[in-house]
């Protein structure tokens, strides 16, 4: 079960990282749902999501080693 969660969070983190890079090139492609879009907003939304998801993936991998 922990391995599935690890892979899920890792995949979502990679996807979020890809959208972060895409949004730094053209912010309108990833922030189309907001009324204002700029590179700072892209970093705030997708950068934080990437860090959290990859951090959770790392923690789950560590916990999975002990169980």
C-alpha positions in Angstrom: 0.0 0.0 0.0 2.8 2.4 0.8 4.5 1.6 -2.5 1.3 2.6 -4.4 1.1 5.9 -2.5 4.8 6.5 -3.1 4.3 6.0 -6.9 1.2 8.1 -6.9 2.8 11.0 -5.2 5.9 10.7 -7.2 4.0 10.7 -10.5 1.9 13.7 -9.5 5.1 15.5 -8.4 6.7 14.9 -11.7 3.6 16.0 -13.5 3.5 19.2 -11.4 7.2 19.8 -12.1 6.5 19.5 -15.8 3.6 22.0 -15.6 5.9 24.3 -13.6 8.5 24.3 -16.4 5.8 24.7 -19.0 4.3 27.6 -17.0 7.6 29.4 -16.7 7.7 29.4 -20.5 4.1 30.3 -21.2 2.0 31.0 -18.0 -1.3 31.2 -19.8 -1.1 27.4 -20.7 -1.2 26.3 -17.0 -3.1 29.1 -15.3 -5.9 29.5 -17.8 -8.5 29.2 -15.0 -7.3 32.4 -13.2 -8.1 36.0 -14.2 -4.4 37.0 -13.9 -1.5 34.8 -14.8 2.2 35.5 -14.5 5.4 33.5 -13.7 5.2 34.3 -10.0 1.8 32.7 -9.7 3.1 29.7 -11.6 5.9 29.3 -9.1 3.5 29.8 -6.2 0.9 27.2 -7.4 3.0 24.5 -9.1 6.3 25.0 -7.3 4.7 24.5 -3.9 2.7 21.5 -5.2 5.8 20.0 -6.6 7.7 20.4 -3.4 4.9 19.0 -1.3 4.2 16.0 -3.5 7.9 15.0 -4.0 8.4 15.5 -0.2 5.5 13.2 0.6 6.9 10.7 -1.9 10.3 10.7 -0.2 8.8 10.3 3.2 6.7 7.4 2.1 9.7 5.7 0.6 11.6 6.1 3.9 8.7 4.8 5.9 8.3 1.9 3.4 11.9 0.8 4.1 11.1 0.2 7.7 7.9 -1.8 7.3 
